[in-house]
Amino acid sequence: MDYNNDISDIRLDALGWERSDPTRVLKTFPRDYYRFHFITSGYGYCRTADEYVLLAPGEGFFIFPGGTPNYYPQVSDPWEYFWVAMHGKSVETMIAQNGFSRSSTTYKSLTDMDSMRQILADMCATSISPSSADQLFSRYLCDFLSNITPLESRKRKGSLFFEQCLAFVIDNYATHLTMQDITNHFNIDRTYLYKMFKKNLGVSPQAYLLNYRISKACDLLQSTQDSITNIAYTVGFRDYSDFSRQFKSIKHITPTAYRKAHGRENTWNL
């Protein structure tokens, strides 16, 4: 596509590559810049007020200023993605020329993955060329937008009920939550609950809850000095022995060994 408008105001804010924790739902906060995510492997979901879409390699989504979509990886095959944050009045004009809007944010690639990776690599390279970074970034952004098209075929409406079930699990994981509690709360049977989680996340609700609890336990083991027994109760386990057994089955290491390897003194923040 030929972008005839002046794009000299476009600026790169930040970029990166991320491998997602499959137990976490990322609830974004409003930002004053534009952002796009491009999936390089695995699968995940993006939900806005207008869309709820399963995304695959070679696909992605935009986040507009002020937008707060939820996005999370499929547990059975979690996504890895490249992301770029940018600002400038011309960005939304360029995005709109490609058919995107705040109610239509998802896209798919029109070319092969190697070509898209090269464009993204070129974007990364602009960060080490400060004298011409913004000009080069604008050019590569044009290349990127010219190689994507809106994704319409897999929009999924009416998935709010699953989101409500997922939110209930996340809000109550620290209690002695059971599958029966979930089915009673929503007045559904266990089979329907199981099918919903398998369809949307690729795992059973029991497996999701267990993995979520272990993930939260890992956070506490890294960031606090609480006893491991207290952490076990904090994330919803009834006793230490069960927690230790389940932790080791998932992480292939004991909670004590995990803390020694990943404790605060052994970590650094990006």
URVENPE-V238726 format. One record per helix or strand. SS is the DSSP state (2 for helix, 1 for strand). FROM is the first residue (numbers start at 1). LEN is the number of residues. Records with the same first field share a line. If there is no record, write none. Layout:
SS = FROM-LEN ; FROM-LEN
//
This chain:
1 = 11-9 ; 26-2 ; 34-8 ; 43-5 ; 52-4 ; 59-5 ; 70-4 ; 78-1 ; 80-8 ; 101-1 ; 104-1 ; 106-4 ; 148-3
2 = 89-9 ; 113-16 ; 133-14 ; 160-13 ; 179-8 ; 190-12 ; 205-19 ; 228-7 ; 240-12 ; 255-8 ; 264-3
//
